[in-house]
Each structure stands twice: as C-alpha cells, then as structure tokens.
Amino acid sequence: STAPTASLTTATSTGSAGTGGAMMGGAHHRGNGGGNGSLGALKYTRSHEPIVGKMVLFSGPTLNASVLPELPLRCYHGNTYAESVLVLRSGPHTTGLEVTLLCESPGSRSGDMMVISRKLANVMFGDSAQSVESVLGSPCAVHYKSEDKMKIHSCSPHKLSAPRSDYFFNYFTLGMDILFDATCHTVKKFVLHTNFPGHFNFEIYHRCNFSIPVVGLEVQSGDSDSSLDLSTSAVGFPADEGLRSIDVCTKWNDISEFYSDRLSTKPVVLTRTSSTNAVNPFGPSLCYNIQNIIFEIIQQSNHIATVTLYPSTD
C-alpha cells in the first residue's frame, strides 16, 4: 500500500540569525531526485527562521486524490465494521439499508492467517429482531426506551401506561442504532451516526459512511391535466443541480439550498443530557424533517450529526 505522504504549509517569523536552511512545503510528488518528480525546496534567508504552520497526512498520490485506507486487521479484535451503508429508497420512501460489512474470516486453507472479508447485508423495515441479528451479528448493546415523549399526543386512554418498551440494538462499530417495536419485535426506525466533533455522542459510535441516493421522482404540477418529471431526488432535490447523493460529509446548507422551496417549517431544537452529566457543552442541535428522513444538524459546523429513517405511512 502507498505510504502516507506529508504536505506542509510553512510560515516564517523573525528570529535569531542562523544558518540558511530548506524546508519542504506544499503538496509535492515523490521522485528519485531531480526532474519534475523530485520534492521541491523552499529557501529561507538568514534573518528568518521557518516555522511549520500545518502538516497534512494523507493516503494516496495527492491530497485531492487521497483515499481512505482500510482498517488494519490487527484492529478488528473480532468486531464487525461497516465499509458503506446505502439507504434504499423507492421513490420518496425509504425501504431499508444495504450494509457492506467488513469482518475477520479464516483463510482459504487450513492454518492460514485471518483475512478481511466483505459481506453484503440488507436490513429492511419490518424485519424481525432475529433476522437482523442473523445478518448483522449480535448488537454491542441493547437499550430499552424508558419513556416515549410522543405518547402524550396519542388519543388512547392508556397513553401513559407502557406495559412494554421499544428497544434499540446499538451497533457502535457500524455507527447505527436500530429501533424495534415492543409488540411485534420488528424494525421501525434506523439511526445513522456521523461521529463529527461538536456533538453530544462524539466518539461513542464509529462513523457510518451512509449514502442517500438521488433518484427520479414524478411530481404533479399545478395543472391537474399535466404531470412533469422534474427529475428530482428521492428527498425532493433537483437531480440536475449537482446534488447526486447525500453522504456523511454533505453539509446542511448544501441540502437546504436545494430544498428551500419546500423547507417551510422551523427546526426542532434538541438538547441532549444524561443522568450523570446534566450539562451539554456542545449546546443544542437542530432537527429538520424531509419526508421520512430526520436530519440532526450541528449548529456550529452545519455538519449532519445523525440521520433518522422511519417508514412512510402513505
């Protein structure tokens, strides 16, 4: 594999007089010395002392063409990780997830060392807990909801009584939670975590490298006698405007720019605290609902904190 390459941006400051020196700066291509492939050198005068201002380590030929290196086998320790998570959509509706799993497996021959293998797993709304566990493995933890704040809106006279509690399968190494119905024990919600700094749950989950594809959706125009295929995405974004998918690095201002004509409601302010720490140093986050997807946004950076997927009632 390609060894990490260092790119340095340097700054100079006035210092004591000394011998002249050279420091590597900028993004350089490797070479064997001389020619266009050699590393460049920046010359400094005796009256200035170079100070490193930034160093970037990346895997790949250049910084712009850097690629995410694979997790070394020695870091698995029997865990399963998600290489990618594709959100499956049927028109404007979410149907489930397609997860590419990375796990340890024995070699092809007896006595071989362990190798990294990829497996494809589909988890759909309505799948049973046994079915999910058979394709994703045992969860890292199981969390039972102590209360459901939305029950106050129920018209049932027994809305405050909860003989059963919905429960989550917490897959920390996959970067996701799966909520199951307490009565039917079937999937009713997915929560995908980006693990960006500045969020209350930072460093609890591995980053979920999800992708929400942009697909065609036929939209009825104002004229009842005609329908126009606007080639909008599954979440209502024009496909010809450059937004082909929503991934873990897509910022909210990019999403809201394409959805400004339909994003009329104000966000829900979410403040997270715990029983051991009643103060959230990161402040509240904002939640926006687009069809059956809830985006939780970090206010300071506009990054997506979590994506909650729930089935449509249509």
C-alpha positions as CSV (number, residue, x, y, z in Angstrom):
1,S,0.0,0.0,0.0
2,T,1.1,3.6,-0.5
3,A,2.7,5.1,2.5
4,P,1.2,8.3,3.8
5,T,2.6,11.5,2.2
6,A,3.2,14.7,4.2
7,S,2.2,18.1,2.9
8,L,3.5,21.0,4.9
9,T,2.4,24.7,4.8
10,T,5.0,26.9,6.3
11,A,5.0,30.3,7.9
12,T,8.0,32.4,8.7
13,S,8.8,34.7,11.6
14,T,11.7,36.9,12.6
15,G,14.2,35.0,14.8
16,S,17.8,34.9,15.7
17,A,20.4,34.8,12.9
18,G,21.4,31.4,11.9
19,T,22.5,29.3,9.0
20,G,20.3,29.1,6.0
21,G,18.0,26.1,5.7
22,A,15.5,24.4,3.4
23,M,12.1,23.1,4.3
24,M,9.7,21.1,2.2
25,G,6.4,22.9,1.6
26,G,3.2,22.4,-0.3
27,A,1.8,19.2,-1.8
28,H,4.7,17.5,-3.7
29,H,5.0,14.5,-5.9
30,R,7.6,11.9,-5.0
31,G,10.7,11.4,-7.1
32,N,14.1,9.8,-7.0
33,G,15.8,13.2,-7.1
34,G,16.0,15.7,-10.0
35,G,13.4,16.2,-12.7
36,N,9.7,17.0,-12.3
37,G,9.1,14.2,-9.8
38,S,11.5,15.4,-7.1
39,L,10.5,17.2,-4.0
40,G,10.7,21.0,-4.1
41,A,12.7,23.0,-1.5
42,L,11.9,26.5,-0.2
43,K,15.0,28.7,0.6
44,Y,14.9,31.0,3.6
45,T,17.2,33.9,4.4
46,R,19.4,34.0,7.5
47,S,17.2,36.6,9.2
48,H,14.1,34.4,9.1
49,E,13.5,31.2,10.9
50,P,10.9,28.9,9.3
51,I,8.1,27.6,11.5
52,V,5.7,24.8,10.5
53,G,2.1,26.1,10.4
54,K,0.3,23.0,9.2
55,M,1.0,19.3,8.4
56,V,-1.4,17.1,6.5
57,L,-1.0,13.3,6.4
58,F,-3.0,11.5,3.7
59,S,-3.0,8.2,1.9
60,G,-2.8,8.4,-1.9
61,P,-0.8,10.1,-4.6
62,T,-2.0,13.7,-3.9
63,L,-4.1,15.4,-1.3
64,N,-7.0,15.9,-3.7
65,A,-6.9,12.3,-4.7
66,S,-6.5,10.9,-1.2
67,V,-8.3,7.7,-0.3
68,L,-9.5,6.3,3.0
69,P,-7.1,3.5,4.0
70,E,-8.5,0.2,5.1
71,L,-8.6,-0.6,8.8
72,P,-5.7,-2.9,9.7
73,L,-6.6,-6.5,10.5
74,R,-5.0,-6.2,13.9
75,C,-7.6,-3.6,14.9
76,Y,-10.6,-5.8,14.4
77,H,-10.5,-7.8,17.6
78,G,-13.4,-9.9,16.5
79,N,-15.7,-6.9,15.7
80,T,-17.6,-6.2,12.5
81,Y,-17.4,-2.8,10.8
82,A,-19.4,-1.2,8.0
83,E,-17.5,-0.1,4.9
84,S,-20.5,1.6,3.4
85,V,-24.3,1.9,4.1
86,L,-26.6,2.5,1.2
87,V,-30.1,3.9,2.1
88,L,-32.6,2.0,-0.1
89,R,-35.3,4.3,-1.5
90,S,-38.4,3.6,-3.6
91,G,-39.4,6.9,-4.9
92,P,-39.8,9.2,-1.9
93,H,-40.0,6.3,0.6
94,T,-37.2,4.6,2.5
95,T,-37.4,0.8,2.5
96,G,-34.2,-0.2,4.3
97,L,-30.4,-0.4,4.3
98,E,-27.8,-2.2,2.3
99,V,-24.7,-2.6,4.5
100,T,-21.3,-3.7,3.3
101,L,-19.7,-5.4,6.3
102,L,-16.0,-5.9,7.0
103,C,-15.1,-8.7,9.3
104,E,-12.4,-11.3,10.0
105,S,-12.6,-14.7,8.4
106,P,-10.3,-17.7,8.2
107,G,-8.1,-18.1,5.2
108,S,-9.0,-20.3,2.3
109,R,-6.7,-23.1,3.5
110,S,-6.4,-24.7,6.9
111,G,-3.7,-22.9,9.0
112,D,-3.8,-19.7,7.0
113,M,-3.9,-16.4,8.9
114,M,-7.1,-14.5,9.3
115,V,-8.1,-12.2,6.4
116,I,-10.6,-9.3,5.9
117,S,-13.8,-10.3,4.1
118,R,-16.7,-8.3,2.8
119,K,-20.3,-9.4,3.1
120,L,-23.5,-7.7,1.9
121,A,-26.4,-7.5,4.3
122,N,-29.8,-6.0,3.7
123,V,-31.9,-4.8,6.7
124,M,-35.5,-3.7,5.8
125,F,-38.3,-2.1,7.7
126,G,-40.5,-4.8,9.2
127,D,-37.6,-7.3,9.6
128,S,-37.6,-9.3,12.8
129,A,-35.0,-9.0,15.5
130,Q,-33.8,-12.5,14.8
131,S,-33.4,-11.7,11.1
132,V,-31.4,-8.5,11.9
133,E,-29.2,-10.4,14.3
134,S,-28.6,-13.2,11.8
135,V,-27.2,-10.7,9.1
136,L,-25.5,-8.1,11.3
137,G,-24.5,-10.2,14.2
138,S,-25.2,-9.5,17.9
139,P,-25.5,-5.9,18.9
140,C,-22.9,-4.2,21.0
141,A,-25.7,-3.2,23.5
142,V,-29.4,-3.3,23.8
143,H,-31.2,-0.2,25.1
144,Y,-34.8,-0.1,26.3
145,K,-36.6,3.2,26.0
146,S,-37.6,4.4,29.4
147,E,-40.2,6.7,28.1
148,D,-41.8,7.8,24.8
149,K,-42.5,11.5,24.8
150,M,-44.6,11.3,21.7
151,K,-47.3,9.2,23.5
152,I,-48.7,12.4,25.0
153,H,-50.2,13.1,21.5
154,S,-51.9,9.7,21.4
155,C,-55.7,9.6,21.6
156,S,-55.6,6.3,23.5
157,P,-56.9,6.4,27.1
158,H,-53.9,4.2,28.1
159,K,-51.3,6.5,26.5
160,L,-49.4,6.9,29.8
161,S,-49.2,3.2,30.6
162,A,-46.4,1.3,29.0
163,P,-46.5,-2.4,29.7
164,R,-43.8,-2.9,27.0
165,S,-41.0,-0.8,25.9
166,D,-39.5,-0.4,22.4
167,Y,-35.8,-1.2,22.3
168,F,-32.7,-0.3,20.3
169,F,-30.0,-2.6,19.0
170,N,-26.9,-0.4,19.4
171,Y,-24.2,-1.3,16.8
172,F,-21.4,1.1,17.8
173,T,-18.9,-0.4,15.3
174,L,-21.4,0.0,12.5
175,G,-22.3,3.5,13.5
176,M,-26.0,2.9,13.7
177,D,-28.9,2.1,16.0
178,I,-32.0,0.0,15.1
179,L,-35.3,0.5,16.9
180,F,-37.7,-2.4,17.3
181,D,-41.3,-2.4,18.1
182,A,-42.0,-3.8,21.6
183,T,-45.1,-5.7,20.5
184,C,-44.1,-7.1,17.0
185,H,-40.3,-7.1,17.5
186,T,-39.8,-5.7,14.0
187,V,-37.7,-2.8,12.7
188,K,-39.4,0.5,12.9
189,K,-36.5,3.1,12.8
190,F,-32.8,3.4,11.8
191,V,-30.5,6.0,13.3
192,L,-27.2,6.6,11.5
193,H,-24.3,8.5,13.2
194,T,-21.6,10.6,11.6
195,N,-19.4,11.0,14.7
196,F,-18.4,14.6,13.9
197,P,-16.8,16.6,16.7
198,G,-19.1,19.0,18.5
199,H,-21.9,16.5,19.1
200,F,-23.0,15.1,22.4
201,N,-22.4,11.5,21.2
202,F,-18.9,12.1,19.7
203,E,-16.6,9.2,19.9
204,I,-19.3,6.8,21.0
205,Y,-20.0,5.4,17.5
206,H,-17.8,4.7,14.6
207,R,-18.7,6.9,11.6
208,C,-21.4,5.4,9.4
209,N,-20.5,6.1,5.8
210,F,-24.0,6.3,4.5
211,S,-25.2,7.4,1.1
212,I,-28.8,8.5,0.3
213,P,-29.1,8.3,-3.5
214,V,-30.8,10.9,-5.7
215,V,-33.4,9.1,-7.9
216,G,-36.1,10.2,-10.3
217,L,-39.5,11.2,-8.8
218,E,-42.5,12.2,-10.8
219,V,-44.1,15.3,-9.3
220,Q,-47.6,16.6,-10.2
221,S,-47.6,20.2,-11.4
222,G,-50.2,22.8,-10.5
223,D,-52.2,21.9,-13.7
224,S,-54.3,18.8,-12.9
225,D,-54.2,17.8,-16.6
226,S,-50.4,17.5,-16.8
227,S,-47.6,16.0,-14.9
228,L,-44.0,17.0,-15.2
229,D,-41.0,14.8,-14.5
230,L,-38.7,17.2,-12.7
231,S,-36.1,14.5,-12.2
232,T,-36.0,15.4,-8.5
233,S,-34.3,13.3,-5.9
234,A,-35.9,10.9,-3.5
235,V,-35.9,13.7,-1.0
236,G,-37.0,16.4,-3.3
237,F,-33.8,17.8,-4.7
238,P,-33.3,18.7,-8.4
239,A,-31.0,16.0,-9.8
240,D,-29.6,18.3,-12.5
241,E,-28.2,20.8,-10.0
242,G,-25.2,18.7,-9.0
243,L,-26.5,17.0,-5.8
244,R,-26.4,13.4,-6.7
245,S,-26.4,11.9,-3.3
246,I,-26.4,12.9,0.4
247,D,-23.5,11.4,2.3
248,V,-21.8,11.8,5.6
249,C,-19.8,14.9,4.5
250,T,-22.7,16.8,3.0
251,K,-23.4,19.9,4.9
252,W,-26.9,21.2,5.7
253,N,-26.5,24.5,3.9
254,D,-26.0,22.5,0.7
255,I,-29.1,20.4,1.4
256,S,-31.3,23.3,2.4
257,E,-30.3,25.3,-0.6
258,F,-31.8,22.7,-2.9
259,Y,-34.8,22.2,-0.6
260,S,-35.5,25.9,0.1
261,D,-38.8,25.9,-1.8
262,R,-40.3,23.1,0.4
263,L,-38.5,23.7,3.7
264,S,-41.1,25.9,5.3
265,T,-41.3,24.6,8.9
266,K,-38.8,25.7,11.6
267,P,-36.5,23.1,13.0
268,V,-37.0,21.2,16.3
269,V,-34.3,22.2,18.9
270,L,-32.9,19.1,20.5
271,T,-30.9,19.4,23.8
272,R,-29.2,16.2,24.9
273,T,-28.2,15.5,28.5
274,S,-27.5,12.4,30.6
275,S,-28.2,11.3,34.1
276,T,-24.5,11.7,35.0
277,N,-23.9,14.9,33.1
278,A,-26.8,17.4,33.1
279,V,-24.8,20.0,31.1
280,N,-24.2,19.6,27.4
281,P,-21.1,21.6,26.5
282,F,-21.8,21.5,22.8
283,G,-25.2,23.1,23.0
284,P,-28.5,22.0,21.3
285,S,-28.7,20.7,17.8
286,L,-31.4,21.3,15.2
287,C,-33.6,18.6,13.6
288,Y,-35.2,19.0,10.2
289,N,-37.7,16.6,8.7
290,I,-37.7,15.9,5.0
291,Q,-40.3,13.4,4.0
292,N,-39.4,10.3,6.2
293,I,-35.9,11.4,7.0
294,I,-34.9,13.5,10.0
295,F,-31.5,15.3,9.8
296,E,-30.0,16.3,13.1
297,I,-27.6,19.2,12.4
298,I,-24.7,20.5,14.5
299,Q,-25.2,24.3,14.7
300,Q,-21.5,25.3,14.9
301,S,-20.4,23.4,11.8
302,N,-23.6,22.7,9.8
303,H,-22.5,19.1,9.6
304,I,-25.0,16.2,9.9
305,A,-24.9,14.6,13.3
306,T,-27.4,11.8,12.8
307,V,-29.9,10.7,10.2
308,T,-33.1,9.1,11.4
309,L,-35.0,6.9,8.9
310,Y,-38.6,5.8,9.6
311,P,-41.2,4.2,7.3
312,S,-43.8,6.2,5.4
313,T,-47.4,5.9,6.4
314,D,-48.7,6.5,2.9
